């Protein structure tokens, strides 16, 4: 299967890469990430964004390689390839200067050096968020927000798409640009206009 319906949230459904014969090998995982990157580049270049859109692009090779082989040379190489792919996606976005894009890159968890996760160590619980675009700084200050959590990504995406506060206010997370206290007090909507 290479095309699935994404329902009303995702324009034109979605894309699932077709695994190669070497499947879960580092080379096979790299080939999957290349398929995803090429399809994302095509989508960015050709998408009619007049109605807005959300693109989720998962590059899974670094995660899968770390699970299977630990955080050694194969992992470092997969990160370098993923970084180069992100540069390509940012270039595709840069070719559309008339539009405002918010780009968020996240990890879902850390790893122990030997591979794997699931425990409660700092290495396993540490995950990062990188973002650029509108509303990625604390409102009125230009300051990079502190104390972001993975739960904030979904709330930020919804707020950036201008989905009503009520739809995400019950969530644990908050948009990146809003102080946690303003979300808890329910005073978010007017601040972002």
Phi, psi and omega per residue, in radians:
X1 nan 2.325 3.111
X2 -2.219 0.027 3.092
X3 -2.545 2.198 -3.139
X4 -2.253 2.746 3.115
X5 -1.372 2.281 3.090
X6 -1.724 0.113 -3.131
X7 1.241 -2.848 -3.041
X8 -1.265 -0.282 -3.064
X9 -1.414 -0.576 -3.047
X10 -1.931 2.123 3.126
X11 -1.105 2.424 3.051
X12 1.034 0.471 3.099
X13 1.241 -2.437 -3.088
X14 -2.575 -3.112 -3.115
X15 -2.317 2.292 3.047
X16 -2.099 2.119 -3.095
X17 -1.180 2.677 3.129
X18 -1.633 2.086 -3.124
X19 -1.116 2.570 3.075
X20 -1.486 3.109 -3.112
X21 -1.189 -0.385 3.126
X22 -1.584 0.161 2.931
X23 0.703 -1.859 -3.000
X24 -1.552 0.147 3.082
X25 -1.204 2.780 3.068
X26 -0.939 -0.666 3.127
X27 -1.179 -0.728 3.117
X28 -1.130 -0.728 3.103
X29 -1.135 -0.686 3.102
X30 -1.103 -0.701 3.118
X31 -1.104 -0.671 3.088
X32 -1.101 -0.788 3.125
X33 -1.100 -0.599 3.102
X34 -1.176 -0.718 3.072
X35 -1.034 -0.798 -3.124
X36 -1.091 -0.764 -3.113
X37 -1.121 -0.796 3.130
X38 -1.058 -0.776 -3.137
X39 -1.135 -0.691 3.113
X40 -1.137 -0.715 3.086
X41 -1.050 -0.762 3.122
X42 -1.097 -0.752 3.133
X43 -1.074 -0.841 -3.126
X44 -1.044 -0.777 -3.087
X45 -1.173 -0.628 -2.996
X46 -1.890 -0.028 -3.037
X47 -1.321 2.351 3.000
X48 -1.463 1.828 -3.034
X49 -1.610 0.263 -3.090
X50 -1.062 -0.425 3.095
X51 -1.759 0.112 -3.080
X52 1.406 2.968 3.115
X53 -2.950 2.919 3.065
X54 -2.334 2.186 3.096
X55 -2.031 2.144 3.053
X56 -1.947 2.136 -3.074
X57 -2.179 1.981 -3.089
X58 -1.823 2.049 3.029
X59 -1.811 1.787 -2.952
X60 -1.662 -0.154 -3.053
X61 -1.004 -0.818 -3.126
X62 -1.012 -0.735 -3.138
X63 -1.132 -0.859 -3.103
X64 -1.131 -0.694 3.132
X65 -1.160 -0.699 3.103
X66 -1.114 -0.675 3.088
X67 -1.066 -0.794 -3.015
X68 -1.456 -0.563 -2.966
X69 -2.197 0.007 -3.096
X70 1.439 -3.008 -3.049
X71 -1.787 0.833 3.136
X72 -1.709 -2.622 -3.060
X73 -1.030 -0.713 3.120
X74 -1.066 -0.699 3.116
X75 -1.128 -0.825 3.125
X76 -1.024 -0.738 3.128
X77 -1.123 -0.694 -3.134
X78 -1.190 -0.591 3.078
X79 -1.163 -0.738 3.123
X80 -1.075 -0.715 3.113
X81 -1.187 -0.698 3.094
X82 -1.108 -0.732 3.096
X83 -1.035 -0.759 3.131
X84 -1.110 -0.617 3.106
X85 -1.206 -0.682 3.087
X86 -1.094 -0.699 3.080
X87 -1.030 -0.725 3.103
X88 -1.092 -0.733 3.132
X89 -1.154 -0.692 3.097
X90 -1.146 -0.603 3.073
X91 -1.155 -0.690 3.100
X92 -1.106 -0.696 3.083
X93 -1.155 -0.743 3.138
X94 -1.076 -0.386 3.106
X95 -1.345 -0.019 3.108
X96 -2.122 1.108 -2.999
X97 -1.188 -0.253 -3.131
X98 -1.367 -0.096 -3.099
X99 -1.964 2.642 3.025
X100 -1.686 2.162 3.123
X101 -2.048 2.442 2.931
X102 -1.884 2.191 3.141
X103 -2.032 2.232 3.128
X104 -2.196 2.205 3.053
X105 -2.022 2.322 -3.089
X106 -2.433 2.768 2.888
X107 -1.976 2.684 -3.120
X108 -1.641 -0.255 3.135
X109 -3.035 2.976 3.020
X110 -1.686 -3.025 3.129
X111 -2.419 2.653 2.904
X112 -1.383 2.669 -3.043
X113 -1.006 -0.552 -3.126
X114 -1.335 -0.173 -3.111
X115 1.911 2.640 3.101
X116 1.577 2.988 3.130
X117 -2.809 -3.018 3.137
X118 2.055 -0.183 3.094
X119 -1.600 -2.874 -3.051
X120 -2.030 0.353 3.140
X121 -1.313 2.791 3.089
X122 -1.005 -0.693 -3.122
X123 -1.081 -0.660 -3.109
X124 -1.393 -0.525 -3.080
X125 -1.600 -0.117 -3.120
X126 -1.506 2.168 3.091
X127 -2.432 2.631 -3.070
X128 -2.058 2.828 3.070
X129 -2.301 2.294 3.008
X130 -2.184 2.395 -3.106
X131 -2.571 2.653 3.004
X132 -2.564 2.683 3.116
X133 2.116 -3.065 -3.124
X134 -1.012 2.501 3.047
X135 1.127 0.458 3.085
X136 -1.780 0.082 3.050
X137 -2.088 2.737 3.126
X138 -1.072 2.245 -3.082
X139 -0.882 2.308 3.043
X140 1.335 -0.021 -3.066
X141 -2.135 -0.492 -3.035
X142 1.298 0.139 -3.089
X143 -1.507 2.431 3.047
X144 -1.184 2.253 -3.094
X145 -1.166 2.566 3.083
X146 -1.870 2.779 3.030
X147 1.267 0.408 3.091
X148 -1.189 2.622 3.120
X149 -2.221 2.816 3.133
X150 -1.029 -0.568 3.118
X151 -1.094 -0.360 -3.138
X152 -1.267 -0.378 -3.066
X153 -1.083 -0.838 -3.115
X154 -1.118 -0.782 3.135
X155 -1.103 -0.695 3.128
X156 -1.144 -0.753 3.124
X157 -1.065 -0.766 -3.139
X158 -1.122 -0.751 3.139
X159 -1.167 -0.679 3.125
X160 -1.116 -0.602 3.082
X161 -1.377 0.080 3.141
X162 1.073 0.604 3.015
X163 -1.354 2.318 -3.049
X164 -0.848 2.444 -3.138
X165 -0.867 -0.665 -3.082
X166 -1.052 -0.469 -3.129
X167 -1.258 -0.460 -3.115
X168 -2.130 -0.074 -3.075
X169 -1.083 -0.482 3.138
X170 -1.364 -0.192 -3.082
X171 -1.276 2.732 3.083
X172 -1.140 -0.627 -3.076
X173 -1.417 3.034 3.110
X174 -2.504 2.711 3.056
X175 -1.036 2.558 -3.044
X176 -0.988 -0.643 -3.009
X177 -1.455 -0.126 -3.083
X178 -1.816 2.288 3.051
X179 -1.044 2.490 -3.113
X180 -0.938 -0.644 -3.110
X181 -1.098 -0.638 -3.130
X182 -1.216 -0.558 3.103
X183 -1.232 -0.790 3.141
X184 -1.097 -0.566 -3.134
X185 -1.461 -0.159 -3.138
X186 1.321 0.486 -3.095
X187 -2.010 0.955 -3.019
X188 -1.838 -0.710 -2.949
X189 -0.975 -0.922 -3.074
X190 -1.127 -0.556 -3.087
X191 -1.135 -0.554 -3.056
X192 -1.507 -0.226 -3.084
X193 -1.205 nan nan
